[in-house]
Structure formats: structure tokens, C-alpha cells
Amino acid sequence: MKHRHVVKEKALLVVFTHKAAGSAGFCAPIEELAHLASSAGADIAGSVVHEWKGCDPAFFITQGRREALKMQVLQEGADFVIFDADLTPAQQRNLEDFLEMKVIDRTALILDIFAQRARSREGKLQIELAQLDYLMPRLKGRGLQMSRLGGGIGTRGPGETQLEVDRRKVKQRMQRIGRELDHVETTRMVQRQNRIRQGVQCATLVGYTNAGKSTLLNLLAGSCVKAENRLFSTLDPTIRKVSLGDGGAILLSDTVGFIRGLPHQLVAAFKATLEEVREAHLLLHVIDCTSPCAEEQAASVDRVLEEIGVSDTETIFVLNKIDAVVDQGIVRQLSRRFEPAAAVSARTGQGIDKLRSLLDRWLSQRVRHMYFRLPASEKSAIDCIMKSGAVFYSACEEGDVLIEVRIDQNIAHNFRRFAVPAFRLGDN
């Protein structure tokens, strides 16, 4: 059987840096954009780095830079150009007319990667909504132009099939998707309310894309969540139970990774998914210690958390991939910068006991080891206590029910009248 040979598009990258960033500021954005382009399926033809000197309203870059870019496109044999910036619809059209080829910006590139990664119905709907929101202001005059430019990276998914329709039909489609996602959000809300009523402590993994969140979830929960060394391998939230010491446990969820300049369309479209982050009692902020931009990446995550309103949630920092760090002084430096922190390797398990210790300490502050003696007639109270915590043992004695349980302190407060000092089975 013959395999179809897929010819990859060749991309020329255009990156901007501020003078204040120094020489180090030139490297990281290029590497990240190249990684994004490769993840989308492109070959890298070359790159251009410009010092930021302001924006041309019509073309984003000045005439001299446009001429130089056109020359380099020809020299490198590039098929399209990727700007590490957000272009207005007019700027994108003007650049395409000038260069006579497809031009996409950072947002279109990230949306394209998400379109390829989406697997669940919910994930596909969220991506389609984000793409249509991005497409809407670009509809005018795009049909013939995009047909000429030939599609490919940056035009994949619903963006490619909806280009010939008018704004009214796009709006109708967005409204239908919005209604479906509202239903998803309602379902998630009911599930979260059930967990709250049961006193379940919930934590969420957050972090820059490809920081190792899924691998860490597998290690802590003993699960087999798909974990890959690629950007945005996780789009759909995954929740697993993590058992801790003294019979305690938390529910830990894995979520979509964040990135510098995460498109606002994605933040809006993924609101149902990001509710898992908003409602978490604890955040585990996973940081890739091997990245030379670890602190900048952590700051990017913090900006997204602030945008969705969870910047004040209690956080434990997980300094991951320490097995791949050559200079351990970097790990010590990050440990001083981020507290409380555990330096671990989710791949080898190194340092995981320190993380479990931090989780145990956090859980012990939120839950209490309690003893209750309730009349057997208090059936609803007994059921609530039994369902809301980790029960060590229960027994009936002289018409009462004795329960030893580890329970959320807020729920325990509702039954404080039944609380008793520690007892042994058979006490009177």
C-alpha cells in the first residue's frame, strides 16, 4: 500500500523584540514561534528579527522592512509568513497583497494548532467558536483572496469552510455553538456543586504548555492520561483522584496549557473548561525548570490566571523536569523565587515525596479529623457525614451512631453539635 507523501508548507518567521530586553530577548520568542509553527506542521524556511519601533497602521511594518521581507521570502523559498504579533484584518490583507502570499499572525497559528489537537465534541466546539470569532472581522473581501492563497496552516477547520458565507450565517453558527457550550457549562456546574456538597477538595494543574502537567497527573494519580512532548497535547479537562496520607484524597484536574499572548478568543471559548480552574481550592502551578525563560513563562501563566479571576487562589509551585537540568543552581534559584515549591521530575518520580508532603499539609488545614456521636434518628445528618469525608470506621452503640471521619471543616461546622472527643469503639 502506497503512503501519501505530505508536502509541508515552508514558513518564514517574523519576530519583534524590545531594545530593553537585551540580547537574551531575541532568542526565546524565535524558538517558541518556531516550535509553534512546527507543531502546526510547517517547515521553518528562516526567520527575521526586528527591534520594535512602533506599528505602521496599514502594514504593521515599515516600507523598508516590507521590501527586505519580500526579498527574503524569495531567497528562502517560503510559502507563507508568520508574524509573532496580532495583525488587524486590514494589515493582514495589505501584507498578503504586497508579498503575494499568505500571511498569518500568532493568534491564527495557535488556533490552527488547537484545531488539530481537538478530539472531543466539546473541544471541537470551543475551537470552532474561537476560530469564527477570529474570522468574523476578516470576512470582508476574503473569499477570492483566500481561494487564491490556497488555504493550509492558519486557515484550517471551520475557518476554511465558512469563508464564503456572510456575517449573518457566521453569527447564527456562533450562537448555536454558544448554546451547546452553555449546556456543557451547566453540566459541569452541577458536577462541581455535587463535589462541593460532598466536601471534596479539588486542585487543578496549571502551567505553560508542555510543562509536564499530564505526566505529573499520571504520577500522582497512578493514571494513564495521554502525555506527549508537544504543545497543547491536552485540551479537554481530565479529573483523577489522588490519594494522600491518613486516608485523605483530593480530585486533581489537568487543563489546557497556557502560553504567552494566549488569544482572547480561546480564553472566551474555553470558559466552560476554565471553570475547573476558577472553582479549584488549590492550584498546582507546574514550571519547566529546563526552560531558559521559566520565570517569564510563569509570569505569562499568572497573567492568564488574573484574566480569568483566579490570581488569589492558594498555589503550590511544582518545579518540574529537574532530572534534565544540568545546573542545579537554577533549581535552587527558582525554589527561592517561587514558594511554597517542590522540585520534582514527573518522568522519574524524583522529589515527588516533597510534593505529596505539601499536599498533605494543605489538606490537613482544610479538613479535620472528627468524631461524631449521633442519634440513629438523625439519618440525613449521618448520610451527609458519611458521604462528605473519609470514614475510618462507624458503628452503632446504644441507639447512637459513632463515626470517625476526616471531613471538610466547613461541613463539620454544620454538625458541630454532634461532635465528641476522640473515642474508642465500645466507649460509653
LINJODA-V394730 format. One record per residue. N is the residue number from 1. SS is DSSP state (A for helix, B for strand, O for the rest). OMEGA is omega in radians with two decimals (999 if undefined). D_FIRST is the distance of its C-alpha to the first C-alpha in Angstrom with 1 decimal. Layout:
BEGIN
n=N ss=SS omega=OMEGA d_first=D_FIRST
n=N ss=SS omega=OMEGA d_first=D_FIRST
END
This chain:
BEGIN
n=1 ss=O omega=-3.12 d_first=0.0
n=2 ss=O omega=3.11 d_first=3.8
n=3 ss=O omega=-3.14 d_first=6.5
n=4 ss=O omega=3.14 d_first=9.6
n=5 ss=O omega=-3.13 d_first=12.5
n=6 ss=O omega=3.11 d_first=15.6
n=7 ss=O omega=-3.12 d_first=18.8
n=8 ss=O omega=3.04 d_first=21.6
n=9 ss=O omega=3.13 d_first=25.1
n=10 ss=B omega=-3.06 d_first=27.8
n=11 ss=B omega=2.96 d_first=30.9
n=12 ss=B omega=-3.06 d_first=34.5
n=13 ss=B omega=3.09 d_first=36.6
n=14 ss=B omega=-3.04 d_first=40.2
n=15 ss=B omega=3.14 d_first=42.3
n=16 ss=B omega=3.11 d_first=46.0
n=17 ss=B omega=3.12 d_first=48.5
n=18 ss=O omega=-3.09 d_first=52.1
n=19 ss=A omega=-3.10 d_first=54.6
n=20 ss=A omega=-3.09 d_first=56.0
n=21 ss=A omega=-3.13 d_first=52.8
n=22 ss=O omega=-3.07 d_first=53.3
n=23 ss=O omega=-3.14 d_first=50.7
n=24 ss=A omega=-3.11 d_first=48.9
n=25 ss=A omega=-3.12 d_first=48.3
n=26 ss=A omega=-2.94 d_first=46.1
n=27 ss=A omega=-2.97 d_first=43.4
n=28 ss=A omega=3.14 d_first=42.4
n=29 ss=A omega=3.12 d_first=41.6
n=30 ss=A omega=-3.13 d_first=39.3
n=31 ss=A omega=-3.13 d_first=37.4
n=32 ss=A omega=3.13 d_first=37.1
n=33 ss=A omega=3.09 d_first=36.0
n=34 ss=A omega=3.11 d_first=33.4
n=35 ss=A omega=3.10 d_first=32.1
n=36 ss=A omega=-3.12 d_first=32.1
n=37 ss=A omega=3.10 d_first=30.2
n=38 ss=A omega=3.11 d_first=27.6
n=39 ss=A omega=3.11 d_first=27.3
n=40 ss=A omega=3.11 d_first=26.7
n=41 ss=O omega=-3.12 d_first=23.8
n=42 ss=O omega=2.90 d_first=25.8
n=43 ss=B omega=-3.10 d_first=26.4
n=44 ss=B omega=3.13 d_first=30.1
n=45 ss=B omega=-3.12 d_first=31.5
n=46 ss=B omega=-3.12 d_first=35.1
n=47 ss=B omega=3.10 d_first=37.9
n=48 ss=B omega=3.09 d_first=41.5
n=49 ss=B omega=3.11 d_first=44.3
n=50 ss=B omega=2.97 d_first=47.3
n=51 ss=B omega=-3.07 d_first=50.6
n=52 ss=O omega=3.13 d_first=51.4
n=53 ss=O omega=3.14 d_first=54.3
n=54 ss=O omega=-3.01 d_first=54.2
n=55 ss=O omega=2.99 d_first=52.1
n=56 ss=B omega=-3.05 d_first=52.2
n=57 ss=O omega=-3.05 d_first=52.5
n=58 ss=O omega=-3.04 d_first=50.5
n=59 ss=O omega=-3.09 d_first=47.8
n=60 ss=B omega=3.11 d_first=48.0
n=61 ss=O omega=-3.07 d_first=48.4
n=62 ss=O omega=-3.10 d_first=51.1
n=63 ss=A omega=3.13 d_first=50.9
n=64 ss=A omega=3.13 d_first=50.9
n=65 ss=A omega=3.09 d_first=48.0
n=66 ss=A omega=-3.14 d_first=46.1
n=67 ss=A omega=3.13 d_first=46.6
n=68 ss=A omega=3.13 d_first=45.5
n=69 ss=A omega=3.14 d_first=42.4
n=70 ss=A omega=3.11 d_first=41.4
n=71 ss=A omega=-3.11 d_first=41.9
n=72 ss=A omega=3.09 d_first=39.8
n=73 ss=A omega=3.13 d_first=36.9
n=74 ss=A omega=-3.12 d_first=36.9
n=75 ss=A omega=-3.08 d_first=37.2
n=76 ss=A omega=-3.09 d_first=34.4
n=77 ss=O omega=-3.12 d_first=32.0
n=78 ss=O omega=3.08 d_first=31.7
n=79 ss=O omega=3.11 d_first=30.0
n=80 ss=B omega=-3.06 d_first=32.3
n=81 ss=B omega=3.08 d_first=35.2
n=82 ss=B omega=3.07 d_first=35.8
n=83 ss=B omega=3.07 d_first=39.4
n=84 ss=O omega=-3.10 d_first=40.5
n=85 ss=O omega=3.06 d_first=43.0
n=86 ss=O omega=3.13 d_first=43.4
n=87 ss=O omega=3.00 d_first=43.8
n=88 ss=O omega=3.10 d_first=45.7
n=89 ss=A omega=-3.13 d_first=44.0
n=90 ss=A omega=3.12 d_first=46.3
n=91 ss=A omega=3.14 d_first=45.6
n=92 ss=A omega=3.13 d_first=41.8
n=93 ss=A omega=-3.11 d_first=42.3
n=94 ss=A omega=3.12 d_first=44.7
n=95 ss=A omega=3.12 d_first=42.5
n=96 ss=A omega=3.10 d_first=39.5
n=97 ss=A omega=-3.10 d_first=41.8
n=98 ss=A omega=-3.08 d_first=43.2
n=99 ss=A omega=-3.11 d_first=40.0
n=100 ss=O omega=3.06 d_first=38.1
n=101 ss=O omega=-3.12 d_first=35.1
n=102 ss=B omega=3.05 d_first=34.1
n=103 ss=B omega=3.06 d_first=36.4
n=104 ss=B omega=3.11 d_first=36.0
n=105 ss=B omega=-3.06 d_first=38.3
n=106 ss=A omega=-3.13 d_first=38.0
n=107 ss=A omega=3.14 d_first=38.2
n=108 ss=A omega=3.14 d_first=35.3
n=109 ss=A omega=-3.14 d_first=33.2
n=110 ss=A omega=3.10 d_first=34.1
n=111 ss=A omega=3.12 d_first=33.6
n=112 ss=A omega=3.13 d_first=30.0
n=113 ss=A omega=3.12 d_first=29.2
n=114 ss=A omega=3.14 d_first=30.8
n=115 ss=A omega=3.12 d_first=28.8
n=116 ss=A omega=-3.04 d_first=25.5
n=117 ss=A omega=-3.03 d_first=27.0
n=118 ss=O omega=3.13 d_first=28.6
n=119 ss=O omega=-3.10 d_first=27.3
n=120 ss=O omega=3.09 d_first=30.3
n=121 ss=A omega=3.14 d_first=32.0
n=122 ss=A omega=-3.14 d_first=35.0
n=123 ss=A omega=3.14 d_first=33.2
n=124 ss=A omega=3.11 d_first=31.4
n=125 ss=A omega=-3.13 d_first=34.8
n=126 ss=A omega=3.12 d_first=36.6
n=127 ss=A omega=-3.14 d_first=34.2
n=128 ss=A omega=3.12 d_first=34.3
n=129 ss=A omega=3.13 d_first=38.1
n=130 ss=A omega=-3.14 d_first=38.2
n=131 ss=A omega=-3.14 d_first=36.0
n=132 ss=A omega=3.09 d_first=38.1
n=133 ss=A omega=3.09 d_first=41.3
n=134 ss=A omega=-3.08 d_first=40.1
n=135 ss=A omega=-2.98 d_first=39.0
n=136 ss=A omega=-3.12 d_first=42.3
n=137 ss=O omega=-3.12 d_first=44.5
n=138 ss=O omega=-3.09 d_first=41.8
n=139 ss=O omega=-3.01 d_first=41.3
n=140 ss=O omega=3.06 d_first=44.0
n=141 ss=O omega=-3.04 d_first=42.7
n=142 ss=A omega=-3.02 d_first=39.2
n=143 ss=A omega=-3.10 d_first=37.3
n=144 ss=A omega=-3.07 d_first=37.3
n=145 ss=A omega=-3.11 d_first=37.2
n=146 ss=A omega=3.05 d_first=34.1
n=147 ss=A omega=3.14 d_first=32.3
n=148 ss=A omega=-3.07 d_first=33.2
n=149 ss=A omega=2.90 d_first=32.1
n=150 ss=O omega=3.06 d_first=28.6
n=151 ss=O omega=-3.14 d_first=28.2
n=152 ss=O omega=-3.07 d_first=26.1
n=153 ss=O omega=-3.13 d_first=27.7
n=154 ss=O omega=3.12 d_first=31.0
n=155 ss=O omega=-3.04 d_first=30.4
n=156 ss=O omega=3.05 d_first=27.7
n=157 ss=O omega=-3.06 d_first=28.3
n=158 ss=A omega=3.12 d_first=31.3
n=159 ss=A omega=-3.07 d_first=32.8
n=160 ss=A omega=-3.07 d_first=30.3
n=161 ss=A omega=-3.06 d_first=30.8
n=162 ss=O omega=-3.02 d_first=34.6
n=163 ss=O omega=-3.08 d_first=35.6
n=164 ss=O omega=-3.10 d_first=36.8
n=165 ss=O omega=-3.10 d_first=38.9
n=166 ss=O omega=-3.07 d_first=42.6
n=167 ss=A omega=-3.09 d_first=44.2
n=168 ss=A omega=-3.13 d_first=45.6
n=169 ss=A omega=3.08 d_first=42.2
n=170 ss=A omega=3.12 d_first=40.9
n=171 ss=A omega=3.13 d_first=44.1
n=172 ss=A omega=3.11 d_first=43.6
n=173 ss=A omega=3.12 d_first=40.1
n=174 ss=A omega=3.12 d_first=41.5
n=175 ss=A omega=3.12 d_first=44.2
n=176 ss=A omega=3.11 d_first=41.9
n=177 ss=A omega=3.14 d_first=39.8
n=178 ss=A omega=3.13 d_first=43.1
n=179 ss=A omega=3.12 d_first=44.3
n=180 ss=A omega=-3.14 d_first=41.2
n=181 ss=A omega=3.05 d_first=41.5
n=182 ss=A omega=3.10 d_first=45.3
n=183 ss=A omega=3.09 d_first=44.4
n=184 ss=A omega=-3.12 d_first=42.2
n=185 ss=A omega=3.11 d_first=45.0
n=186 ss=A omega=3.11 d_first=47.5
n=187 ss=A omega=3.12 d_first=45.4
n=188 ss=A omega=-3.12 d_first=45.2
n=189 ss=A omega=3.12 d_first=48.9
n=190 ss=A omega=3.13 d_first=49.8
n=191 ss=A omega=3.13 d_first=47.7
n=192 ss=A omega=3.13 d_first=49.5
n=193 ss=A omega=3.08 d_first=52.9
n=194 ss=A omega=3.13 d_first=52.3
n=195 ss=A omega=3.13 d_first=51.6
n=196 ss=A omega=-3.13 d_first=54.7
n=197 ss=A omega=-3.12 d_first=56.8
n=198 ss=O omega=3.10 d_first=55.6
n=199 ss=O omega=-3.14 d_first=56.5
n=200 ss=O omega=3.11 d_first=53.0
n=201 ss=O omega=-3.04 d_first=52.7
n=202 ss=B omega=3.06 d_first=49.7
n=203 ss=B omega=-3.11 d_first=48.3
n=204 ss=B omega=3.05 d_first=45.5
n=205 ss=B omega=3.04 d_first=43.3
n=206 ss=B omega=3.13 d_first=43.5
n=207 ss=B omega=3.11 d_first=42.6
n=208 ss=B omega=-3.13 d_first=40.7
n=209 ss=O omega=3.12 d_first=37.0
n=210 ss=O omega=3.10 d_first=35.2
n=211 ss=O omega=3.12 d_first=38.5
n=212 ss=O omega=-3.08 d_first=37.2
n=213 ss=A omega=-3.11 d_first=38.5
n=214 ss=A omega=3.10 d_first=35.7
n=215 ss=A omega=3.12 d_first=35.9
n=216 ss=A omega=3.09 d_first=39.7
n=217 ss=A omega=3.12 d_first=39.4
n=218 ss=A omega=-3.12 d_first=37.3
n=219 ss=A omega=-3.08 d_first=39.9
n=220 ss=A omega=-3.03 d_first=42.9
n=221 ss=A omega=-3.09 d_first=41.7
n=222 ss=O omega=-3.08 d_first=39.6
n=223 ss=O omega=-3.11 d_first=36.7
n=224 ss=O omega=3.09 d_first=33.0
n=225 ss=O omega=-3.12 d_first=32.6
n=226 ss=O omega=-3.14 d_first=29.4
n=227 ss=O omega=-3.10 d_first=30.6
n=228 ss=O omega=3.11 d_first=28.6
n=229 ss=O omega=3.12 d_first=29.9
n=230 ss=O omega=-3.11 d_first=29.3
n=231 ss=O omega=3.03 d_first=31.6
n=232 ss=O omega=3.10 d_first=32.2
n=233 ss=O omega=3.12 d_first=29.9
n=234 ss=O omega=3.07 d_first=32.5
n=235 ss=O omega=-3.10 d_first=33.5
n=236 ss=O omega=-3.13 d_first=34.7
n=237 ss=O omega=3.11 d_first=37.8
n=238 ss=B omega=-3.08 d_first=37.5
n=239 ss=B omega=3.12 d_first=40.7
n=240 ss=B omega=3.10 d_first=41.3
n=241 ss=B omega=3.10 d_first=44.6
n=242 ss=B omega=3.14 d_first=45.9
n=243 ss=B omega=3.14 d_first=48.7
n=244 ss=O omega=-3.10 d_first=51.5
n=245 ss=A omega=3.09 d_first=54.7
n=246 ss=A omega=3.07 d_first=57.5
n=247 ss=A omega=3.14 d_first=55.3
n=248 ss=O omega=3.13 d_first=54.4
n=249 ss=B omega=3.04 d_first=51.1
n=250 ss=B omega=2.97 d_first=49.6
n=251 ss=B omega=-3.09 d_first=46.7
n=252 ss=B omega=-3.12 d_first=44.5
n=253 ss=B omega=3.09 d_first=42.1
n=254 ss=B omega=-3.07 d_first=39.3
n=255 ss=O omega=3.13 d_first=39.0
n=256 ss=O omega=3.11 d_first=37.3
n=257 ss=O omega=3.11 d_first=38.1
n=258 ss=B omega=-3.14 d_first=40.5
n=259 ss=O omega=3.08 d_first=40.4
n=260 ss=O omega=3.11 d_first=42.9
n=261 ss=O omega=3.11 d_first=43.5
n=262 ss=O omega=-3.07 d_first=41.6
n=263 ss=O omega=-3.11 d_first=41.5
n=264 ss=A omega=3.09 d_first=44.2
n=265 ss=A omega=3.13 d_first=41.8
n=266 ss=A omega=3.12 d_first=39.9
n=267 ss=A omega=-3.14 d_first=43.1
n=268 ss=A omega=-3.08 d_first=44.3
n=269 ss=A omega=-3.09 d_first=41.0
n=270 ss=O omega=-3.07 d_first=40.6
n=271 ss=A omega=3.12 d_first=44.2
n=272 ss=A omega=3.11 d_first=43.3
n=273 ss=A omega=-3.08 d_first=41.2
n=274 ss=A omega=3.04 d_first=43.9
n=275 ss=A omega=3.10 d_first=46.5
n=276 ss=A omega=3.09 d_first=45.4
n=277 ss=A omega=-3.10 d_first=46.7
n=278 ss=A omega=-3.04 d_first=49.9
n=279 ss=O omega=-3.10 d_first=50.8
n=280 ss=O omega=3.05 d_first=50.2
n=281 ss=O omega=-3.07 d_first=53.3
n=282 ss=B omega=3.03 d_first=51.8
n=283 ss=B omega=2.97 d_first=49.3
n=284 ss=B omega=-3.09 d_first=47.4
n=285 ss=B omega=-3.08 d_first=46.8
n=286 ss=B omega=-3.11 d_first=44.0
n=287 ss=B omega=3.12 d_first=44.4
n=288 ss=B omega=-3.10 d_first=42.0
n=289 ss=O omega=-3.09 d_first=44.4
n=290 ss=O omega=-3.12 d_first=42.1
n=291 ss=O omega=3.07 d_first=42.1
n=292 ss=O omega=-3.13 d_first=44.8
n=293 ss=O omega=-3.05 d_first=45.4
n=294 ss=A omega=-3.11 d_first=45.8
n=295 ss=A omega=3.10 d_first=49.2
n=296 ss=A omega=3.10 d_first=48.0
n=297 ss=A omega=3.09 d_first=45.0
n=298 ss=A omega=3.11 d_first=47.4
n=299 ss=A omega=3.10 d_first=49.6
n=300 ss=A omega=3.09 d_first=46.8
n=301 ss=A omega=3.13 d_first=46.1
n=302 ss=A omega=3.13 d_first=49.9
n=303 ss=A omega=3.10 d_first=49.9
n=304 ss=A omega=3.11 d_first=47.3
n=305 ss=A omega=3.09 d_first=49.2
n=306 ss=A omega=-3.13 d_first=52.4
n=307 ss=A omega=-3.12 d_first=50.7
n=308 ss=O omega=2.97 d_first=49.8
n=309 ss=O omega=-3.14 d_first=53.2
n=310 ss=O omega=-3.08 d_first=52.7
n=311 ss=O omega=-3.11 d_first=54.1
n=312 ss=O omega=-3.13 d_first=56.9
n=313 ss=O omega=3.13 d_first=54.8
n=314 ss=O omega=-3.00 d_first=55.5
n=315 ss=B omega=2.92 d_first=52.9
n=316 ss=B omega=-3.13 d_first=51.9
n=317 ss=B omega=3.13 d_first=50.0
n=318 ss=B omega=-3.13 d_first=47.2
n=319 ss=B omega=-2.95 d_first=46.6
n=320 ss=B omega=3.08 d_first=43.1
n=321 ss=O omega=-3.13 d_first=41.1
n=322 ss=A omega=3.12 d_first=44.3
n=323 ss=A omega=-3.11 d_first=42.4
n=324 ss=A omega=-3.13 d_first=40.8
n=325 ss=O omega=-3.14 d_first=44.1
n=326 ss=O omega=-3.12 d_first=45.7
n=327 ss=O omega=-3.11 d_first=49.1
n=328 ss=A omega=3.04 d_first=50.4
n=329 ss=A omega=3.09 d_first=53.2
n=330 ss=A omega=3.13 d_first=50.8
n=331 ss=A omega=3.12 d_first=50.4
n=332 ss=A omega=3.13 d_first=54.2
n=333 ss=A omega=3.12 d_first=54.6
n=334 ss=A omega=3.11 d_first=52.2
n=335 ss=A omega=3.09 d_first=53.9
n=336 ss=A omega=-3.09 d_first=57.2
n=337 ss=A omega=-3.08 d_first=55.8
n=338 ss=O omega=3.14 d_first=54.2
n=339 ss=O omega=-0.18 d_first=56.2
n=340 ss=O omega=-3.05 d_first=55.9
n=341 ss=B omega=3.00 d_first=52.8
n=342 ss=B omega=3.10 d_first=50.8
n=343 ss=B omega=-3.02 d_first=48.7
n=344 ss=O omega=2.88 d_first=45.7
n=345 ss=O omega=3.14 d_first=42.2
n=346 ss=O omega=-3.12 d_first=40.0
n=347 ss=O omega=-3.08 d_first=37.5
n=348 ss=O omega=-3.10 d_first=40.0
n=349 ss=O omega=3.14 d_first=42.7
n=350 ss=O omega=3.08 d_first=45.4
n=351 ss=O omega=-3.06 d_first=48.3
n=352 ss=A omega=3.12 d_first=47.1
n=353 ss=A omega=3.10 d_first=50.5
n=354 ss=A omega=3.12 d_first=52.3
n=355 ss=A omega=3.12 d_first=50.2
n=356 ss=A omega=3.10 d_first=50.8
n=357 ss=A omega=3.10 d_first=54.5
n=358 ss=A omega=3.11 d_first=54.6
n=359 ss=A omega=3.10 d_first=52.9
n=360 ss=A omega=-3.12 d_first=55.4
n=361 ss=A omega=3.12 d_first=58.3
n=362 ss=A omega=-3.11 d_first=57.1
n=363 ss=A omega=-3.13 d_first=56.6
n=364 ss=A omega=3.10 d_first=60.1
n=365 ss=A omega=-3.11 d_first=61.6
n=366 ss=A omega=-3.13 d_first=60.1
n=367 ss=B omega=-3.11 d_first=60.6
n=368 ss=B omega=3.02 d_first=63.7
n=369 ss=B omega=-2.98 d_first=64.4
n=370 ss=B omega=3.04 d_first=66.7
n=371 ss=B omega=-3.13 d_first=68.8
n=372 ss=B omega=2.96 d_first=69.8
n=373 ss=B omega=-3.07 d_first=72.3
n=374 ss=B omega=2.99 d_first=72.0
n=375 ss=B omega=-3.12 d_first=73.9
n=376 ss=O omega=-3.13 d_first=71.7
n=377 ss=O omega=-3.13 d_first=72.6
n=378 ss=O omega=-3.02 d_first=70.6
n=379 ss=A omega=-3.10 d_first=67.3
n=380 ss=A omega=3.12 d_first=65.6
n=381 ss=A omega=3.13 d_first=66.5
n=382 ss=A omega=-3.13 d_first=65.4
n=383 ss=A omega=-3.12 d_first=62.0
n=384 ss=A omega=3.14 d_first=61.5
n=385 ss=A omega=-3.10 d_first=62.3
n=386 ss=A omega=-3.09 d_first=60.2
n=387 ss=A omega=-2.98 d_first=57.1
n=388 ss=A omega=-3.10 d_first=57.7
n=389 ss=B omega=3.09 d_first=57.7
n=390 ss=B omega=-3.07 d_first=56.9
n=391 ss=B omega=3.12 d_first=59.4
n=392 ss=B omega=2.93 d_first=60.7
n=393 ss=B omega=3.08 d_first=62.9
n=394 ss=B omega=-3.12 d_first=64.9
n=395 ss=B omega=3.06 d_first=67.7
n=396 ss=B omega=-3.13 d_first=70.5
n=397 ss=B omega=3.08 d_first=74.0
n=398 ss=O omega=3.07 d_first=77.3
n=399 ss=O omega=3.09 d_first=75.7
n=400 ss=B omega=3.06 d_first=73.7
n=401 ss=B omega=3.10 d_first=70.1
n=402 ss=B omega=-3.13 d_first=69.6
n=403 ss=B omega=2.97 d_first=66.3
n=404 ss=B omega=-2.97 d_first=65.2
n=405 ss=B omega=2.97 d_first=62.4
n=406 ss=B omega=-2.90 d_first=60.7
n=407 ss=B omega=3.09 d_first=60.6
n=408 ss=B omega=-3.04 d_first=60.3
n=409 ss=A omega=3.10 d_first=63.8
n=410 ss=A omega=3.08 d_first=63.8
n=411 ss=A omega=3.13 d_first=63.2
n=412 ss=A omega=-3.13 d_first=65.7
n=413 ss=A omega=-3.13 d_first=68.3
n=414 ss=A omega=-3.09 d_first=68.2
n=415 ss=O omega=-3.07 d_first=69.3
n=416 ss=A omega=-3.12 d_first=71.7
n=417 ss=A omega=3.13 d_first=74.6
n=418 ss=A omega=-3.10 d_first=73.0
n=419 ss=B omega=3.13 d_first=72.2
n=420 ss=O omega=3.05 d_first=74.2
n=421 ss=O omega=3.13 d_first=74.5
n=422 ss=O omega=-3.12 d_first=72.3
n=423 ss=O omega=2.97 d_first=73.1
n=424 ss=O omega=3.14 d_first=72.4
n=425 ss=O omega=-3.10 d_first=71.5
n=426 ss=O omega=3.07 d_first=74.8
n=427 ss=O omega=3.06 d_first=76.8
n=428 ss=O omega=999 d_first=79.5
END
